[in-house]
Amino acid sequence: MELLRKVSSLLKEKGIKIATAESCTGGLVGHTLTNIPGSSLYFDRGVISYSNRAKVELLDVPEDIIEKFGAVSEEVARAMAEGIRKKAKVDIGLSVTGIAGPTGGTKEKPVGLVYIGISHHGGTIVKKFQFEGDRLTIKERACEEALRMLLNLLEKK
């Protein structure tokens, strides 16, 4: 909760607007960001782009990127973050794509693999994570790391 308070405070203080594009977290990041009173000052919208079709239609993720790298990839996380930032016309676009399990993993892309992207006017950052645990734990860890990445960016701005 302390992490969320810091993020919320900095977003309000700096007048920064954010939008989220989430796949494996199913809207948990957006839900968490709006748990603070006054979140309408910084939170514009959230898109749950669970299917590849949703990523293409709602976020302008190029189909060829999904076909070449897969929905769970650095390239797709980058395109999702940039897509939501441009579509929503906000300062920051934050994306999460991954495999929460317990099924769907492969040797190359195991359960718990998550990519988090943050697009801002200075560029786009994507980080890869490998979380352990059950489905809910993986979603919660991904949300926490997304907020941590956001905090690191905000503290530098």
C-alpha positions as CSV (number, residue, x, y, z in Angstrom):
1,M,0.0,0.0,0.0
2,E,2.9,2.3,0.7
3,L,4.2,1.8,-2.9
4,L,0.7,2.7,-4.3
5,R,0.6,5.8,-2.1
6,K,4.0,7.0,-3.4
7,V,3.0,6.4,-7.0
8,S,-0.4,8.1,-6.6
9,S,1.2,11.1,-4.9
10,L,3.8,11.6,-7.5
11,L,1.3,11.2,-10.4
12,K,-0.9,13.9,-8.8
13,E,2.0,16.1,-7.8
14,K,3.5,16.1,-11.3
15,G,0.2,16.3,-13.2
16,I,0.9,13.1,-15.1
17,K,-1.9,11.1,-16.8
18,I,-1.6,7.3,-17.2
19,A,-3.5,4.6,-19.1
20,T,-3.0,0.8,-18.8
21,A,-3.1,-2.1,-21.3
22,E,-3.2,-5.4,-19.5
23,S,-3.4,-9.0,-20.5
24,C,-2.4,-11.6,-17.9
25,T,-3.2,-9.2,-14.9
26,G,-6.8,-8.8,-16.2
27,G,-7.1,-5.2,-15.0
28,L,-5.4,-5.6,-11.6
29,V,-3.0,-2.7,-12.2
30,G,-5.8,-0.4,-13.2
31,H,-7.9,-1.6,-10.3
32,T,-5.0,-1.0,-7.9
33,L,-4.2,2.5,-9.3
34,T,-7.8,3.5,-8.7
35,N,-7.9,2.3,-5.1
36,I,-6.7,5.8,-4.0
37,P,-9.1,8.7,-3.7
38,G,-8.5,11.3,-6.3
39,S,-7.2,8.7,-8.8
40,S,-9.3,10.4,-11.5
41,L,-6.7,13.1,-11.5
42,Y,-4.1,10.7,-13.0
43,F,-5.9,7.6,-14.3
44,D,-7.4,8.0,-17.7
45,R,-8.4,4.4,-18.8
46,G,-7.5,0.8,-18.7
47,V,-7.8,-1.8,-21.5
48,I,-7.9,-5.5,-20.8
49,S,-6.5,-6.8,-24.1
50,Y,-6.6,-10.5,-23.3
51,S,-6.9,-11.8,-26.8
52,N,-4.5,-11.1,-29.7
53,R,-7.4,-9.6,-31.6
54,A,-8.0,-7.1,-28.8
55,K,-4.3,-6.2,-28.8
56,V,-4.5,-5.5,-32.6
57,E,-7.9,-3.7,-32.6
58,L,-7.6,-1.7,-29.4
59,L,-3.9,-1.0,-29.1
60,D,-2.7,-1.1,-32.7
61,V,-0.2,-3.9,-32.0
62,P,0.9,-5.1,-35.4
63,E,-0.3,-8.6,-36.1
64,D,3.1,-9.5,-37.6
65,I,4.8,-8.7,-34.3
66,I,2.4,-11.1,-32.4
67,E,3.0,-13.8,-35.1
68,K,6.8,-13.4,-35.0
69,F,7.4,-13.1,-31.3
70,G,4.2,-14.3,-29.6
71,A,1.8,-12.4,-27.4
72,V,4.1,-12.9,-24.4
73,S,7.2,-11.0,-25.6
74,E,9.2,-7.9,-25.1
75,E,8.1,-6.7,-28.5
76,V,4.4,-7.0,-27.8
77,A,4.7,-5.4,-24.3
78,R,6.5,-2.5,-26.0
79,A,3.8,-2.2,-28.7
80,M,1.0,-2.4,-26.1
81,A,2.5,0.3,-23.9
82,E,3.1,2.6,-26.8
83,G,-0.3,1.8,-28.3
84,I,-2.3,2.7,-25.2
85,R,-0.3,5.9,-24.6
86,K,-1.0,7.1,-28.2
87,K,-4.6,6.0,-28.2
88,A,-5.4,7.6,-24.8
89,K,-3.2,10.6,-25.5
90,V,-1.7,10.4,-22.1
91,D,1.8,10.9,-20.6
92,I,2.4,7.3,-19.7
93,G,1.2,4.0,-21.1
94,L,1.8,0.9,-19.0
95,S,1.4,-2.7,-20.3
96,V,1.5,-6.2,-18.8
97,T,1.6,-9.4,-20.8
98,G,2.5,-12.8,-19.5
99,I,1.5,-16.4,-18.6
100,A,-0.2,-16.6,-15.2
101,G,-0.8,-20.3,-15.4
102,P,-1.3,-22.9,-14.2
103,T,-1.5,-23.9,-17.9
104,G,-0.2,-22.3,-21.1
105,G,3.5,-22.4,-20.4
106,T,6.1,-24.0,-22.6
107,K,9.8,-24.7,-22.1
108,E,10.7,-21.4,-23.9
109,K,8.0,-19.5,-22.2
110,P,7.2,-21.0,-18.8
111,V,4.3,-20.1,-16.5
112,G,5.2,-17.0,-14.6
113,L,6.9,-15.3,-17.5
114,V,5.8,-11.6,-17.6
115,Y,6.8,-8.6,-19.6
116,I,6.0,-5.1,-18.3
117,G,6.3,-2.1,-20.5
118,I,6.2,1.6,-19.7
119,S,6.0,4.1,-22.5
120,H,6.5,7.8,-21.9
121,H,7.6,10.8,-23.9
122,G,11.3,9.9,-23.4
123,G,11.0,6.3,-24.7
124,T,9.8,2.9,-23.7
125,I,11.2,0.6,-21.1
126,V,10.4,-3.1,-21.0
127,K,11.4,-5.5,-18.3
128,K,11.2,-9.3,-18.2
129,F,10.2,-11.2,-15.0
130,Q,9.9,-14.8,-14.1
131,F,7.5,-15.2,-11.1
132,E,6.8,-18.3,-9.0
133,G,3.6,-19.3,-7.5
134,D,-0.1,-19.8,-8.4
135,R,-2.1,-17.8,-10.8
136,L,-3.2,-15.1,-8.3
137,T,0.3,-14.8,-6.8
138,I,1.8,-14.2,-10.3
139,K,-0.8,-11.6,-11.1
140,E,-0.2,-9.8,-7.8
141,R,3.6,-9.9,-8.3
142,A,3.3,-8.5,-11.8
143,C,1.1,-5.7,-10.5
144,E,3.6,-4.9,-7.8
145,E,6.5,-4.8,-10.2
146,A,4.6,-2.6,-12.6
147,L,4.0,-0.1,-9.8
148,R,7.6,-0.4,-8.8
149,M,8.8,0.4,-12.4
150,L,6.3,3.3,-12.5
151,L,7.7,4.7,-9.2
152,N,11.3,4.5,-10.5
153,L,10.3,6.4,-13.6
154,L,8.3,9.0,-11.7
155,E,11.2,9.6,-9.2
156,K,13.5,10.4,-12.2
157,K,11.1,12.8,-13.9
